[in-house]
Amino acid sequence: MGAIHALPDLLINQIAAGEVVERPAAALKELLENALDAGATQIDVDVAGGGVKRIRVADNGAGIEREDLALAVSRHATSKIATVVDLEAIATLGFRGEALASIASVSRLSIASRAASRPHAWRIEVEGGTVGPVAPAALAAGTTVTLEELFFNTPARRKFLRTEGTEWAHCDEAFRRIALAHCEAGFTLTHNGRTTRRLQAAGRRTRVEALLGDAFAMHATHVDADGGEVQLTGFAVRPAYAADGATTQYVFVNGRYVRDRVLAHALREAYRDILHHERMPAYVLWLTLDPRRVDVNVHPQKTEVRFRDSGAIHQFVRHAVERALASTATEQPAVSAAERLGLAAARLPPRVPEAGAEAAGHAGMRSGAADRSWPQQGLSLGFGEPAAFYRRLFGVRGEESSAFAALAAGDDPHPLGFALAQLHGIYILAQNRAGLVLVDMHAAHERIVYESLKAAFDGRVPVQPLLVPAAFAADPLELAAAAENAEALAALGFDVSPMGPTTLAVRGIPAPLKDADAVALARAVLHDIREFGGSRALDARRDELLSTMACHGAVRANRSLTVAEMNALLRDMEATERAGQCNHGRPTWYQLSLADLDRLFMRGR
């Protein structure tokens, strides 16, 4: 007898369950997707014991015919695809025909369903892969799937499960993802007899507020971009309100939650020079495109996708989110005093200069020590002040009052107000309608210079030739990237050429980074070119170089500015995209409202 033999169906299903049903949350996800594919507009979920003891999903969808119940729990049986052509344009959440069979092989499963056109409901039960007969059931409409004692017949798998609290948290997260993706349906979620979520069918903003909180929605800007065959809508949190550490990040592609490195990279790039390095972007985004342009048949869990044209998708998503974030530069304060300040702020000690402030970023600019290789530039700012409003701002009465009243009735053309004074050669104090505005003049000017450099960039970075070429062992992909993208490398200021069949030599690097590690820079840019294309790498590295030049070219701390210069800086900020953050992601301005000031001085108490 030969050594090769066919595996029994039960063992095959249990092997598949290892990929499809790694924990209760994965089973819940599959059941919710089946309910949505059936056209359900109301789905009720009941979980017990973190999902290990019981998961019940009841929907009002189309239901299952009596003769299809046995097939529903069979391996590779589905109503969602029939041919290879269907597989190339998947428009449903499920399509493999594996989930129910896999779940049934490692649990006690029952399905009760009443098809929309039938007068009666029917039920089927499966215990550890053993399928029972189809029997009559009592059910008004739709389908109810109940699984109990997950992994009861595979104790080794059950040992890998975590505590009830942990498994419940994963179930809640799986529910949240599905509910965010499909706002057109209503949902309820119950755990151990207590209803934790009750969601009505609603718009996306309402659903986001219900699941992620009012604060997320309030601090997020709306993203809405239409590229013809691809659309992106959703919400991206403004940089000043981004959180430290783990944060909210959801991306849905055609109603499916995904974790995709192309999209993740595009979103990191959208936030790249407006977000402090210690903070993480937060967003909820829905990407819609022709199903033929994305392959969801990558992994059994269906959270990974491949785009037919990943470069185009990357650019579309990045620019859509960049535009949305840029439009909020002066829409509201970079930091909310109302949220960050209380009475304790009145007891803060005087500011003490930081030790070693020369270390990095514009903290280093506070010392006033100019970098000898980057001579201080003059402020190239236009001077122009609306005299009537400016005089009225400081208490002038008379003929200007009517003009001021007319201005006050409309939109404020100068949300950052007008300069009052300069503080310690570092900050500009300005007055606007809301109260007091504090501006970090170096950070603000750095952003203005950076954006102007980007606008004026002619496409090439000057090269600093190396006296001795820096050689390194390159893998075949690096060699290919260097050969195929010589023009992109040259535009970035790199001179990289082969020195042998497995060696590359760096003969020149960008002049603004002449003191950097040549090999590390070259490897990084080759990696970007290989992963995202020459043009994408060109954009990213170009901006990095221009940011460095802007930091050195911006006005230093302890530079005395006239009132006119300070006002010109404020006006340029209002006209500059992303002016709420410097190139390193730190806020450039801070609003103290009159209410904040009243609270600090306990007025009205």
C-alpha positions, 0 to 999 in steps of 0.5 A: 500500500502506498504512503500517500492517501486522501484525508477525510473531509472532517480533517480537511475542514479542521485544517481549513478552520485553522486559517479561517477560524483562529478565534471566536472573533474570526467566526463572528466576522464570517457570520456577519459577512454572510448576513450582509451578503444575504441582504440583511438590514438588521443583524442581532448578535448574542455572544456568551463567554467571549464567544467560546461558549456561544455566538448567535447571529440573527438577520432579516436577510433573504434566507436559505432554501430547505434544499440548500441547508445541507450544502451550506455546511459543505466544503466549497459550496457557495452561492456567490461565485460560479466561474473563474470570471466571477472570481476576478470581480468579487463583489460580495464579502464571502466567496470561498465557501469554506467558513460554515464548513470550517466552523461546523467542524470545530463547534456545535453549529445550528442554522435555522432559516426561512427563505423569503418566498417560503411559508416555513422555516427549516433547521439543520444541526452539525456537531463536530462535522457530523451533519444531522437531518433537516427539520422544521423550525419556527422562525419569522424571517431571515437566518439565525446561526448559532455556534456553541462550544468552539473548539470543543473537539480540538482541545489543543486549539482551545488551549491557545485561546486567551481569557474571556475578556480578551476574546470578547474584546476581539469579538467587539472589535470584529463587530465594530469593523463590520458595523463601520463598513456597513452603515446602511444596516442596523446592529445590536451586540449583546454579551453575557445577556447585557446589550453593549451596542445598539446601532440604527441604520444611519449615515457614516458620520453618525455611525463613526460618532456612535462607535468611535466617540464624538471627540473623534468626529469633532477632531477629524476633517472630512475626506471626499475625493472622486477619481472617476473609477475610484472614490475615497470618503471618510474622516482623517483626524487633524494632526494636532489631535493625533494620539500617542501610541495605538490609535484608530485606523480603519480602511475599508475597500468595497465594504471590506476591512483590510490591512494593506501595506500600499494604503498604509504607506499612502496614509503615512505619507499624507501625514508625513510632514505635519505629524509629530514623530511620536504620534500616530495618524487616525482615520476611518476611510472607505475606498470604492472601486471596480471589483476587477481592479482589486484582488481579494482572493489573497488569504482565507481571512480576506483582510489582505488585498492586491490592487491591479494598479497599486501605484495609482491607488497609492497616489490617489489616496495620499493626495486625497487625504493630503488635500483634506488635511491641508484645507484645515490649516487655520480652520481651528486652533492647532491645540485646543486650550479649552481641552488642555488648560485648567486652573492648574495652568495658572500655577505653572512655574515660569518657563526655564530655557531647556538644557541642550536646546540645540539638540534637534528641530526648532527646539535648537533654534531657541538658542539663537545660535545660527548654523554657520553653513546656513546664513540667516535669510531675511524675511521675504514677507509682503507688508500690508495691514488693513489699517481701519480694522487694525486700529479698531482692534486696539480700541480706536473709535470713530468712523472705522466702527461701521467698517468693522461691524460690516467685517464682523458680520461676515467670515473672518478673513484673518483668523490668526488676528493681528500682532501685539508683541514678540515674546522672548524673541520666540513667540508672536502674540496676536489678538483675534476675535476669539481671544489671544493667539500665540505663534512659534515664529520659527515653526510657522516660518519654516512651514511657509518656506518649506511650502514655497520651496516645494512649489518652486522646486525645478525637479532636481537636487544638487549632487555632492560628489564623494571623494571616495565612493562608498561601496556596498553589497547589493542584492539583485533587486537593489541592482535592478532598481538602480539600473532601471531608475537612474534618472529618478536617482539623479533627480534626487541628488544621487550618483549610484552605479555598479562596481561589480556584479553584486556591488553598488557604489555611491559616488554622490549624495544630495548636497543638503545632506552631505554629512549623512551616511551615504550607504544608508541613504542610498539603500533607503531610496532604493527600497522606496523605488523598489516598493513604490516606484521611482516617482513616489520615491522622488516625491518623498525624498525631495520633500525630506530634502526641502524640509531640511533646507526650510528648517535652516532657512527659516527665521531663527529665535531671538530675531527681532521682528517689527510689528509689520513683519509679524503681521506679514508672517500671520498673513502668509500662515493663513495663505499656506497649506498645512500651516497649523504644523511645522515640518516636524509635526509640531503645532505652529500656533495656539489659541487661548479664547476669552473663555479660557482666559476668564477661567484662568483668572476665575472671572465670573466665579 
